[in-house]
Amino acid sequence: MDTAKVQYTLLEQKLIDVHPPIRKPSVAVYSFTDQTGQKKQNASGGTSFSTAVTQAPDVYLIRALTRAANGNFFRVIDRQILDDLTKERQLIRQTRQSYDGKGAKKLPALTFAGMIITGGIVGYDHAIDSGGAGARYLGIGSSREFSRDTVTINIRLVSVATGEVLLEVITSKTILSTAFGGDVFKFIEQGTELVEIESGVARNESVSIATQRAIETGVLELIERGNQLKFWTYNGVSK
């Protein structure tokens, strides 16, 4: 049975191809949210109740961290489910004590992190560039329009021991929207009947995918700057 080959973008492949360190640094993710509050723009130029960007950017952050060096760079600890994890561990301990008594096997200690990765989506700029062009001849015309948005994310690496911000990166990704339309406007039957035809196609880049790419770029920059500051150890020496 053939298995479909997974296709990666150049950015994803670059993240996977990162050289892993000898000792994987443990990093904890507590919160990584949309801090803009930006609402989605509708066709009439107003705003809707929907948010412009995803409300779960932490999913893309954890995905990027766990894919660095094909999962061999960071030891990623998800602290967003700490309450659920604590309750489950308590339930296991109580169940074991009920059936095995005082000799019940203890649960291993939770893994602690030396660093915390935090930040979020800090900017969403709508229509920072927009424009278009059109022409009409003998009632037949066409037009083309474009609009460019930008999403900006911030990632910070914080020391648990001191609270010091060790690294900080800001990355942005452009979101391009284009539209093409055509129309026909004709009078027939000696001007007594009107025929009007319109058609158009619009293409919008995915905001969620753009956010994912910005986060992946931020994680790559975090790794590269950590290399320059000798935070990661390779083959007994800092790379």
Buried (B, 14 or more C-beta within 10 A) or exposed (E): EEEEEEEEEEBBEEBBEBEBBEEBBBBBBBEBEBBBEBBBBEEEEEEEEEBBBBEEBBBBBBBBBBBBBEBBBBBBBEBBEEEEEEEEEEEEBEEBEEEEEEEBEEEEEEEEBEBBBBBBBBBBBBBEEEEEEEEEEEEEBBBBBBBBBBBBBBBBBBEBEEEEEBBBBBBBBBBEBBBBBBBBBEEEEEEEEEEEEEEEEEEEBEBBBBBBBBBBBBBBBBBEBBBEEEBBEBEEEBE
